[in-house]
Amino acid sequence: MHLEAEVTMRRFWKTVGLDQRGDSYAVTLDGRAIKSPSGNTLLVPAKKRLLAATIATEWDNAETLLKPHTMPMVGIIGGFSE
């Protein structure tokens, strides 16, 4: 049986935003787009603006320490973008 340790990250950003890029939105932290685990910019189709806003809200509401289970929308959309 192989168990992976849960990754914990510290909050490093002050501002969260949405940046329209063509026909998509990128969630930004201090002006930089968030990336998927494989390093690709996480883009949400423009017609799904509510989803992009929900992801931005998850990041904005994050406390000092981040755990993946506290940000379900980020995990869902990150899985689709891979």
N, C-alpha and C positions, 0 to 999 in steps of 0.2 A: 504494500500500500504506500502510495506517495502523497504526502500532504505538503502543500505549499503554504508558507507563512504569509499572512495577510500584510500587504504593503501599507505602511503608514507614512503620510506625507505631512510636512508642516506648511501652514499657510504662509505664502511669501508675497502675495499681491495685495494691493490696496483697492484697486478698482476692477469692476467686471463690466463688460459691455458687449454689444452685438454689432458686428461689422458686416454690412452687406457686401458680398463678393460675387458679382454677376447674378446668377439665379440661385444663390445660396446665402446662408448666414454663417458666420464664424463667431463663436463665443470667444471673447478676448479677456485676458487677465493683464492689467496694466498695458493695454494696447497690443499685446501679443496673442495670436490665436492659439487656443489649446490644441494639443495633438493627440492622436490615437496612440495606443501602445507601440504600434509599428512606426511611429514618427510622422504620419500623414496628418495634415491639418484636418480637424474635425469640422465638417461642413454639414449643415442642415438645409434641405431644400427651402427656398423662399416661401413656398406655399405652406410650409410647416413652421411659420414664425412663432406660434404659440409654443411649440416644442423647443425651439431655440431659446425662447424667453424662460421656459421652465428650467432648462439646463443652466442658463445664466444665473437664475435665482438659486439653484443648488450651490453653485460656486460662491455666490455672494453671501449666502447664509452659512457657509462653512466656518467652523470654529478654528481654533489654533491647530489642532491635529485632525487630519482627514483620514477617513477609512472608507474604502470602496462601498461597503454596505450602506453608508449614509447618503450615497449619491446614486440612486438607482437609475435615473434617466441618463446620466453620463455613461453608465455601464451598458445600458440598452443601445443607445445610439452609437457608442463606441464599437460595440459588437457588430452592428450593421455596416459600419463604415470600413471594416477591415476587409 
